[in-house]
């Protein structure tokens, strides 16, 4: 009789005593773990039902195209696969039977203790110099992302997050732990923005939750506000701009006087964008005026490497917002922004080119839109931006219709 999708997954307990499977548990290799379950009759549908992970994501995990990093998801996987306590401990989770966690498995207890001691010892090498190296690595990944996009550095991003998380989880010294939490927040927020750009919105939400949690441990209000502000873009892309606008307004009210002016400007501009997508022109223009008033003179704030915002970038943002309302000054704003770009923000330029094409189409100048769409498509191909790629396709269809 075929098994129902709701039948529990049953894997013999002795399976987890095999050395190769113990290694899979210890490395938290979810792809191989699901393959083991499949050998014992667990279809992707049953895995989805048992773990609460969508079937589409199950498929991506098995193919190695998605990673699991959230502790709560590890717990659901362990419960769904029915891992016995000794397997749970190898998996890095607490046993369910705390009175007798592993029966007669004293060797497993000893192995766990030795492994934990080794990881704590490994984390003791992290000092101010190591923190500086990790910070530099994240900044370099940020620069590479601007030029080449998320796909080009996906493996490096995963490795960076794994390394920082491993050090942070086992760091003992409070000062070092706080600094690692700060780097973790910045790196997770970067990964979250990359996931937005590739339209992996569930991953984006999870990365931002991790960034917010780490920022709270670091007691850094700027990082909290930034990660929560970026998370609003997940709501926008889910078709929930009203909630995104409300969230950004709350963030500004809560943190506005506690964060640097560049970030205050960024938050105001983000609110304007969400309001523009919502169709609320009054709120949009008010927020844009506030952003213009808040923007400091001079260059970037060195304390905010994740926020680069000058008058040219703000002009781009303004044009992106007001193009939705047919503002006649939009093209001037966008052309000014394009002239001020230094050629290193390839993904941002793709968005700017789309905005210019949109503005020209709104004025009935489809011929003027085409060169910008052509360049935008080149940049989308270079950076792998699915978010901008969708917009290029929509605008290209509109331009083609306008020329008929």
C-alpha positions as CSV (number, residue, x, y, z in Angstrom):
1,X,0.0,0.0,0.0
2,X,1.5,3.4,-1.0
3,X,2.5,5.5,1.9
4,X,0.6,8.7,2.6
5,X,2.4,12.1,2.6
6,X,1.3,12.3,6.3
7,X,2.8,9.0,7.4
8,X,5.8,9.5,9.7
9,X,9.2,8.9,8.2
10,X,10.8,5.8,9.8
11,X,14.6,5.3,9.5
12,X,16.1,2.5,11.5
13,X,18.1,3.8,14.5
14,X,21.2,1.8,13.6
15,X,21.5,3.8,10.4
16,X,22.9,6.6,12.4
17,X,25.7,4.4,13.8
18,X,27.3,4.2,10.4
19,X,30.5,6.3,10.2
20,X,29.5,8.0,6.9
21,X,26.1,8.9,8.3
22,X,27.6,10.2,11.6
23,X,29.8,12.5,9.4
24,X,26.7,13.7,7.6
25,X,25.0,14.6,10.9
26,X,28.1,16.3,12.3
27,X,28.6,18.5,9.2
28,X,24.8,19.2,9.0
29,X,24.8,18.2,5.4
30,X,21.0,18.4,4.8
31,X,21.2,17.4,1.2
32,X,22.8,14.0,2.1
33,X,20.5,13.7,5.1
34,X,17.4,14.0,2.9
35,X,18.9,11.4,0.5
36,X,19.2,9.0,3.4
37,X,15.6,9.5,4.1
38,X,14.7,8.9,0.5
39,X,16.4,5.5,0.7
40,X,13.8,4.6,3.3
41,X,10.8,5.7,1.2
42,X,10.6,9.4,2.1
43,X,9.4,11.3,-1.0
44,X,9.9,15.0,-1.3
45,X,6.2,15.4,-0.5
46,X,6.6,13.4,2.7
47,X,9.8,15.4,3.6
48,X,7.9,18.6,3.1
49,X,5.0,17.5,5.3
50,X,7.4,16.2,8.0
51,X,9.7,19.2,8.2
52,X,7.5,22.1,7.2
53,X,9.8,23.1,4.4
54,X,8.2,23.7,1.0
55,X,8.6,20.9,-1.6
56,X,10.3,23.3,-4.0
57,X,12.9,24.2,-1.4
58,X,13.4,20.5,-0.5
59,X,14.3,19.9,-4.1
60,X,16.7,22.8,-4.2
61,X,18.4,21.6,-0.9
62,X,18.8,18.1,-2.3
63,X,20.4,19.5,-5.4
64,X,22.8,21.7,-3.3
65,X,21.2,24.9,-4.5
66,X,19.9,26.0,-1.1
67,X,21.5,25.9,2.3
68,X,19.9,25.5,5.7
69,X,21.4,27.7,8.5
70,X,18.5,28.4,10.8
71,X,18.5,26.5,14.1
72,X,14.7,26.3,14.2
73,X,14.7,24.6,10.7
74,X,17.4,22.1,12.0
75,X,15.0,21.3,14.9
76,X,12.1,20.7,12.5
77,X,14.3,18.4,10.3
78,X,15.4,16.4,13.3
79,X,11.8,16.0,14.5
80,X,10.5,15.2,11.0
81,X,13.2,12.5,10.4
82,X,12.7,11.1,13.9
83,X,16.3,11.4,14.8
84,X,17.1,9.5,18.0
85,X,18.9,11.4,20.8
86,X,22.4,10.3,19.9
87,X,21.8,11.4,16.3
88,X,20.4,14.7,17.5
89,X,23.5,15.4,19.5
90,X,25.7,14.6,16.5
91,X,23.5,17.0,14.6
92,X,24.3,19.7,17.2
93,X,20.9,19.6,19.0
94,X,20.0,18.9,22.5
95,X,18.6,15.4,23.3
96,X,14.9,15.1,23.9
97,X,15.4,12.7,26.8
98,X,17.5,14.8,29.1
99,X,17.4,12.2,31.9
100,X,19.1,9.6,29.7
101,X,20.2,11.4,26.5
102,X,22.1,8.6,24.9
103,X,21.4,5.5,26.9
104,X,24.7,3.6,27.1
105,X,26.4,5.8,24.6
106,X,29.1,7.2,26.8
107,X,31.5,7.3,23.9
108,X,29.2,9.7,22.1
109,X,29.1,11.9,25.2
110,X,32.8,12.0,25.2
111,X,33.1,12.7,21.5
112,X,30.6,15.6,21.9
113,X,32.5,17.1,24.8
114,X,35.8,16.8,22.9
115,X,34.3,18.4,19.8
116,X,32.8,21.3,21.7
117,X,36.1,21.9,23.5
118,X,37.9,22.0,20.2
119,X,35.4,24.5,18.7
120,X,35.7,26.7,21.8
121,X,39.5,26.5,21.5
122,X,39.3,27.3,17.8
123,X,37.3,30.5,18.6
124,X,40.0,31.7,21.1
125,X,42.2,32.5,18.1
126,X,39.9,35.4,17.3
127,X,41.4,38.6,18.4
128,X,41.2,42.2,17.2
129,X,43.4,41.4,14.1
130,X,41.2,38.5,13.2
131,X,38.1,40.7,13.6
132,X,39.6,43.2,11.2
133,X,40.4,40.5,8.7
134,X,36.8,39.2,8.8
135,X,35.4,42.7,8.5
136,X,37.7,43.4,5.5
137,X,36.5,40.1,3.9
138,X,32.9,41.2,4.2
139,X,33.6,44.6,2.8
140,X,35.4,43.1,-0.1
141,X,32.4,40.8,-0.8
142,X,30.2,43.9,-0.7
143,X,32.4,45.5,-3.4
144,X,32.4,42.4,-5.5
145,X,28.6,42.1,-5.2
146,X,28.1,45.7,-6.5
147,X,30.2,44.9,-9.6
148,X,29.5,41.2,-10.4
149,X,26.3,40.3,-8.5
150,X,25.3,37.6,-6.1
151,X,25.8,34.5,-8.2
152,X,29.5,35.3,-8.8
153,X,30.3,35.2,-5.1
154,X,27.7,32.8,-3.8
155,X,30.2,30.2,-2.6
156,X,32.3,32.9,-0.9
157,X,29.3,34.3,0.9
158,X,28.3,30.9,2.3
159,X,31.9,30.3,3.4
160,X,32.1,33.7,5.1
161,X,28.8,33.3,6.9
162,X,29.7,29.8,8.1
163,X,33.1,30.9,9.4
164,X,31.8,34.0,11.2
165,X,28.9,32.0,12.7
166,X,31.2,29.2,13.9
167,X,33.5,31.7,15.6
168,X,30.6,33.6,17.1
169,X,28.7,30.6,18.4
170,X,31.8,29.5,20.4
171,X,33.4,32.8,21.4
172,X,33.7,33.3,25.1
173,X,35.2,36.8,25.5
174,X,32.3,39.3,25.6
175,X,34.1,42.0,23.7
176,X,35.1,39.7,20.8
177,X,31.7,38.0,20.8
178,X,30.0,41.4,20.3
179,X,32.4,42.3,17.5
180,X,31.7,39.0,15.8
181,X,27.9,39.6,16.2
182,X,28.4,43.0,14.5
183,X,30.2,41.4,11.5
184,X,27.6,38.6,11.4
185,X,24.8,41.2,11.2
186,X,26.5,43.1,8.3
187,X,27.2,39.9,6.4
188,X,23.8,38.4,6.9
189,X,22.2,41.7,5.8
190,X,24.3,41.6,2.6
191,X,23.2,38.0,2.0
192,X,19.6,39.1,2.5
193,X,19.9,41.8,-0.1
194,X,21.4,39.4,-2.5
195,X,18.5,37.0,-1.9
196,X,16.1,39.8,-2.7
197,X,17.9,40.5,-5.9
198,X,17.7,36.8,-6.9
199,X,14.0,36.8,-5.9
200,X,14.6,34.2,-3.1
201,X,12.3,36.0,-0.7
202,X,12.1,33.3,2.0
203,X,15.9,33.1,2.1
204,X,16.0,36.9,2.2
205,X,13.6,37.0,5.2
206,X,15.7,34.4,7.1
207,X,19.0,36.2,6.4
208,X,17.5,39.5,7.7
209,X,16.1,37.8,10.8
210,X,19.7,36.5,11.5
211,X,21.1,40.0,10.9
212,X,18.6,41.6,13.3
213,X,19.3,39.0,16.0
214,X,23.1,39.5,15.7
215,X,22.7,43.3,15.7
216,X,20.7,43.1,18.9
217,X,23.4,41.1,20.6
218,X,25.9,43.7,19.4
219,X,23.7,46.4,20.8
220,X,24.1,48.4,17.6
221,X,20.9,50.4,16.8
222,X,22.2,51.4,13.3
223,X,22.6,47.7,12.3
224,X,19.2,46.9,13.7
225,X,17.5,49.7,11.8
226,X,19.3,48.9,8.6
227,X,18.5,45.2,8.7
228,X,14.9,45.9,9.5
229,X,14.7,48.5,6.8
230,X,16.1,46.1,4.2
231,X,13.6,43.5,5.3
232,X,10.8,45.9,4.3
233,X,11.9,45.3,0.7
234,X,10.9,41.7,1.1
235,X,7.4,42.9,2.0
236,X,7.4,45.2,-1.1
237,X,8.4,42.3,-3.4
238,X,5.7,40.1,-1.8
239,X,3.2,42.7,-2.9
240,X,2.7,44.2,0.6
241,X,3.9,47.8,0.1
242,X,1.5,49.2,2.7
243,X,3.0,47.0,5.4
244,X,6.5,47.9,4.2
245,X,5.7,51.6,4.4
246,X,4.3,51.2,7.9
247,X,7.4,49.2,9.0
248,X,9.8,51.8,7.7
249,X,7.8,54.6,9.4
250,X,8.1,52.6,12.7
251,X,11.8,52.1,12.2
252,X,12.3,55.8,11.6
253,X,10.3,56.8,14.6
254,X,12.1,54.3,16.8
255,X,15.7,54.8,15.7
256,X,15.8,58.2,13.8
257,X,17.6,60.0,16.6
258,X,19.9,57.1,17.5
259,X,21.6,56.5,14.1
260,X,24.0,58.5,11.9
261,X,22.6,60.9,9.3
262,X,23.5,58.8,6.3
263,X,21.4,56.0,7.6
264,X,18.6,58.4,8.5
265,X,18.7,59.6,4.9
266,X,18.6,56.0,3.6
267,X,15.6,55.1,5.8
268,X,13.7,58.2,4.6
269,X,14.4,57.3,0.9
270,X,13.4,53.7,1.5
271,X,10.1,54.9,3.0
272,X,9.6,57.1,-0.1
273,X,10.2,54.1,-2.4
274,X,7.7,51.9,-0.5
275,X,5.1,54.7,-0.5
276,X,5.7,55.3,-4.3
277,X,5.0,51.6,-5.0
278,X,1.9,51.9,-2.8
279,X,0.8,54.9,-4.9
280,X,0.9,57.3,-1.9
281,X,2.4,60.4,-3.6
282,X,2.1,62.7,-0.6
283,X,4.0,60.4,1.7
284,X,6.5,59.7,-1.0
285,X,7.3,63.3,-1.7
286,X,7.4,64.2,2.0
287,X,9.9,61.4,2.7
288,X,12.0,62.4,-0.3
289,X,12.2,66.0,0.9
290,X,13.2,64.7,4.4
291,X,15.9,62.6,2.8
292,X,17.3,65.5,0.9
293,X,17.4,67.6,4.0
294,X,19.1,64.9,6.1
295,X,21.8,64.0,3.5
296,X,25.2,65.1,5.0
297,X,27.7,67.0,2.9
298,X,30.9,65.2,1.9
299,X,31.6,61.5,1.3
300,X,30.4,58.2,2.9
301,X,30.3,57.6,6.6
302,X,33.2,55.2,7.4
303,X,31.2,53.8,10.3
304,X,28.5,52.7,7.8
305,X,30.3,50.6,5.1
306,X,26.9,49.1,4.2
307,X,25.4,52.5,3.3
308,X,26.8,54.4,0.4
309,X,24.7,57.4,-0.4
310,X,25.5,60.7,-2.0
311,X,23.6,63.3,-4.0
312,X,23.8,61.2,-7.2
313,X,22.5,58.1,-5.5
314,X,19.7,60.1,-3.9
315,X,18.8,61.6,-7.3
316,X,18.6,58.1,-8.6
317,X,16.3,57.1,-5.8
318,X,14.2,60.2,-6.3
319,X,13.8,59.4,-10.0
320,X,12.9,55.8,-9.2
321,X,10.1,57.0,-6.9
322,X,8.7,59.9,-9.0
323,X,8.7,58.1,-12.3
324,X,5.6,56.2,-11.0
325,X,3.7,59.5,-10.8
326,X,4.7,60.9,-14.2
327,X,6.8,63.7,-12.7
328,X,8.3,65.8,-15.6
329,X,11.6,66.3,-13.6
330,X,12.2,62.6,-13.4
331,X,14.4,62.3,-16.5
332,X,16.6,65.2,-15.3
333,X,17.0,63.6,-11.9
334,X,17.9,60.2,-13.5
335,X,20.3,61.6,-16.0
336,X,22.0,63.5,-13.3
337,X,22.3,60.3,-11.3
338,X,23.7,58.4,-14.3
339,X,26.3,61.1,-14.9
340,X,27.5,60.8,-11.3
341,X,27.9,57.0,-11.2
342,X,31.5,55.8,-11.2
343,X,30.9,52.6,-13.1
344,X,31.3,50.2,-10.1
345,X,27.6,50.0,-9.2
346,X,26.5,47.7,-12.0
347,X,23.4,46.4,-10.4
348,X,22.3,49.9,-9.3
349,X,23.0,51.1,-12.8
350,X,20.7,48.4,-14.2
351,X,17.9,49.7,-12.0
352,X,18.6,53.3,-13.1
353,X,18.5,52.4,-16.8
354,X,15.2,50.8,-16.2
355,X,13.9,53.9,-14.5
356,X,15.1,56.0,-17.5
357,X,13.4,53.7,-19.9
358,X,10.2,53.9,-17.9
359,X,10.3,57.7,-17.8
360,X,10.9,57.9,-21.6
361,X,8.0,55.5,-22.2
362,X,5.7,57.6,-20.0
363,X,6.6,60.6,-22.2
364,X,5.8,58.6,-25.4
365,X,9.5,58.4,-26.5
366,X,9.9,54.7,-27.0
367,X,13.0,55.2,-29.3
368,X,14.8,56.9,-26.4
369,X,14.0,54.1,-24.0
370,X,15.5,51.3,-26.1
371,X,19.3,52.2,-25.6
372,X,18.7,52.2,-21.8
373,X,16.9,48.8,-21.9
374,X,19.7,47.4,-24.0
375,X,22.3,48.5,-21.5
376,X,20.1,47.3,-18.6
377,X,19.9,43.9,-20.1
378,X,23.7,43.7,-20.4
379,X,24.1,44.6,-16.8
380,X,21.4,42.1,-15.8
381,X,23.4,39.4,-17.6
382,X,26.6,40.5,-15.9
383,X,25.2,40.6,-12.4
384,X,22.5,37.9,-12.6
385,X,19.9,40.1,-11.1
386,X,16.5,38.4,-11.5
387,X,14.8,41.3,-9.9
388,X,16.0,43.8,-12.5
389,X,15.7,41.2,-15.2
390,X,12.0,40.9,-14.7
391,X,11.6,44.6,-15.0
392,X,13.7,44.8,-18.2
393,X,11.3,42.2,-19.8
394,X,8.2,44.1,-18.7
395,X,9.6,47.4,-20.1
396,X,10.8,45.8,-23.3
397,X,7.4,44.5,-24.0
398,X,5.9,47.9,-23.3
399,X,8.5,49.6,-25.6
400,X,7.7,47.0,-28.4
401,X,4.0,47.7,-28.1
402,X,4.6,51.5,-28.3
403,X,6.5,51.2,-31.5
404,X,3.9,49.2,-33.4
